[in-house]
Amino acid sequence: SKSLHHRYTIQVGNWTNRKQKIRILENIPVSQVQEIKVRLSPGATTPSKHNKADGILRWDVQLNPRSKRVLLVEYFVDIPKDYVVR
């Protein structure tokens, strides 16, 4: 098989003078084909929840005043080597 690697970051910030609790939602692909698998990378920022049925990742983040946080979204799409990717 071969693997397609996708990686990007999400940066959030709290520029107020008090703590803020925020929820970040992001989606990753969900395979409709049994031979194709989508998996999170062990190096990705661990989500608070991962709904595998619809690919939604959720992080519940507490941000201190005047702070920021960077989330790493990283996943692999594993496909059979005879599949053509365009």
N, C-alpha and C positions, 0 to 999 in steps of 0.2 A: 504494500500500500504506500501511498504518499500522503504527506501532511501539509496543509496550508496553515501558516502561522499568521495570526492577526494580533496586533498589540497597539493600544493607545491609552492615553491618560485622560482623566477628568479632574479638573481642578476646581475646588469650591472654596469660598472665603467668607468670613464673617467680619464685616467692617463696622459693626456696631460696638457699643460699649458694654454689652452684656452677653452672656452665654446664649447660644442658639442651638436648638436641636433641629436637624434637617434630615430629610429622607431623599435619597438619590435613587432613581430608577434608570436602568439601562437594559437594553435587550441584546441578546446574542442569537445567532441563527438556531433554528430547531430543524433537524433533518426529518424529511418526510419519506426518505428512502432508507431501508434497513441497512444497506451496505455502507452508508455514509454516517459517520459518528462525529459529534461535536462535543468537545471536552474543554473545561477550564484548565488553564495552566496552573501548576502548583505555585508559581511565582506571582500570580495575580492577587490583588487585594481581596481577601476573603469577604464575600458578601454576608450580610446579616441573614439573607434568605435568597435561595435560588429556586425559582419555579421552573423545573425542567420541562414541563408541558408546553409553556409558552415562551421560554427563554428569558424571562424577566429576572434580572439581578437587582437586589435591593440592599442598600446600605443605610443604616440609621447612624448618623454621625452627630456627635456633640462637639461643637466648635466654641472655643474660648474667644473672648473679645479680641478683635484685631489679629485673627489667626487664619490660616488656610490649611487645606489638606489636599493631597493629590492621591487619587485612586488609580491603580493600574488595572486596566481591563485587558486580559490576554487569554486567548483561546486557540485551539487547534481544530481544524476540520480534516478528519481522516477519510480519505477516499481510496477506493481500489486503484491500483496502478494502471489498469486499462481504461479508466474513465478519462475523458477529455475535458480539460478545464479551459474555459474561454473567458 
